[in-house]
Amino acid sequence: PKGLSRLALADMNPVPWRNGAGVTCPVAEATEDGVTLWRVSLAEITQAAPFSRFDGMDRVATLAAGGPVTLAGPEMRWALCEPGDQAIFPGEWTLSNQAPDAPAFIWNVMTQRGRAQALVRVVGTGEHVLAAQSNSFVWVMAGEAEVRGRGLPPGMVLHAQDGLQCTNMDQSLILNVIG
């Protein structure tokens, strides 16, 4: 239906990080007057590297697969060991990641401080309502999620490393997360 786009890691095109030390798969971005208001991407981490700085942005990094990933800087340190583990930090912090044991993917959400905000939730098995909003994203880290809603084909299932982008949806959707 209108406003609903399916996402799949296999279909994403990686681009170099701003600092050239890795790659990321852009998912979506909103700009205003040439300024990024928010951005969602899936960063691949395969080696030790500095994280790109994004001054004025608030960031939420969620381990989506692989790892573990350790982020460290002068202010803080995070060990992202299991899918769903998060690090929340200002984009101007100087951070780097250690080499992961296995290639990892980070679901990366950035918002322009004072102009946009995001709520990043990790949910477990069971039914969850995805309320009608201007922009919502779903990313399945493990297992499957069945999606139900008006106008959707019956039995619409997302698998691990699949997702949805919901833009200006006029209805809520039900996600049934299957372990």
Residue pairs with C-beta under 8 A, 6 or more apart in sequence:
1 149
1 150
1 151
1 152
3 166
3 167
3 168
3 169
3 170
4 152
4 164
4 165
4 166
4 167
4 169
5 164
5 165
5 167
6 158
6 162
6 163
6 164
7 27
7 137
7 139
7 162
7 163
7 164
7 165
8 161
8 162
8 163
9 25
9 42
9 105
9 161
9 162
10 161
12 25
12 26
12 27
12 42
13 25
13 26
14 23
14 24
14 25
14 44
15 23
15 24
15 25
15 26
16 22
16 23
17 23
17 24
17 43
17 49
17 52
18 52
18 53
18 54
19 49
19 50
19 51
19 52
19 53
21 49
21 50
21 52
22 43
22 44
22 45
22 46
22 47
22 49
23 43
23 44
24 41
24 42
24 43
24 44
24 108
25 41
25 42
25 43
25 44
26 39
26 40
26 41
27 40
27 41
27 42
27 137
27 163
27 165
28 39
28 40
28 135
28 137
28 165
29 36
29 38
29 39
29 40
30 36
30 37
30 38
30 39
30 116
30 135
31 37
32 115
35 112
35 115
36 57
36 110
36 112
37 111
37 112
37 115
37 116
38 109
38 110
38 111
38 112
38 116
38 118
38 135
39 57
39 108
39 109
39 110
40 107
40 108
40 109
40 110
40 137
41 108
42 64
42 105
42 106
42 107
42 108
42 139
43 61
43 105
43 106
43 108
44 103
44 104
44 105
45 66
45 67
45 69
45 97
45 100
45 103
45 104
45 105
45 106
46 99
46 100
46 103
46 104
47 99
48 96
48 97
48 98
48 99
49 96
49 97
50 94
50 95
50 96
51 71
51 95
51 96
51 97
53 91
53 92
53 93
53 94
54 91
54 92
54 110
55 91
55 92
56 91
56 92
56 112
56 113
57 90
57 91
57 110
57 111
57 112
57 113
58 88
58 89
58 90
58 91
58 110
58 111
58 113
58 117
59 87
59 88
59 89
59 90
59 91
59 108
59 109
59 110
60 86
60 87
60 88
60 108
60 109
60 110
60 118
60 120
61 71
61 78
61 80
61 86
61 87
61 88
61 89
61 106
61 107
61 108
62 80
62 84
62 85
62 86
62 106
62 107
62 108
62 109
62 120
62 122
63 69
63 80
63 81
63 82
63 83
63 84
63 85
63 86
63 104
63 105
63 106
63 107
64 83
64 104
64 105
64 106
64 107
64 139
64 141
64 161
65 83
65 104
65 105
65 141
65 160
65 161
66 100
66 102
66 103
66 104
66 105
67 80
67 81
67 100
67 101
67 102
67 104
68 79
68 80
68 81
68 82
68 100
68 101
68 104
69 80
69 97
69 98
69 100
69 104
69 106
70 77
70 78
70 79
70 80
70 97
70 98
71 77
71 78
71 80
71 87
71 89
71 95
71 96
71 97
72 78
72 95
72 96
72 97
72 98
73 89
73 93
73 94
73 95
73 96
74 94
75 89
75 93
76 87
76 89
76 93
78 85
78 86
78 87
79 85
80 86
80 87
80 104
80 106
83 141
83 142
84 122
84 141
86 120
86 122
89 95
90 113
91 110
105 161
107 120
107 139
109 118
109 120
111 117
111 118
122 141
123 175
123 177
124 177
125 143
125 177
125 178
125 179
126 176
126 177
127 174
127 175
127 176
127 177
128 174
128 175
128 176
128 177
129 172
129 173
129 174
129 175
130 136
130 138
130 166
130 172
130 173
130 174
130 175
131 172
132 169
132 170
132 171
132 172
133 166
133 169
134 167
134 168
135 165
135 166
135 167
135 168
136 164
136 165
136 166
136 169
137 163
137 164
137 165
137 166
138 145
138 147
138 158
138 163
138 164
138 166
138 175
139 162
139 163
140 158
140 159
140 160
140 161
140 162
140 163
140 177
141 160
142 160
142 179
143 160
143 177
143 178
143 179
144 157
144 158
144 159
144 160
144 177
144 178
145 157
145 158
145 175
145 176
145 177
145 178
146 155
146 156
146 157
146 158
146 175
146 176
146 178
147 156
147 157
147 158
147 164
147 173
147 174
147 175
147 176
148 156
148 173
148 174
148 176
149 171
149 172
149 173
149 174
150 171
151 171
152 173
158 164
166 173
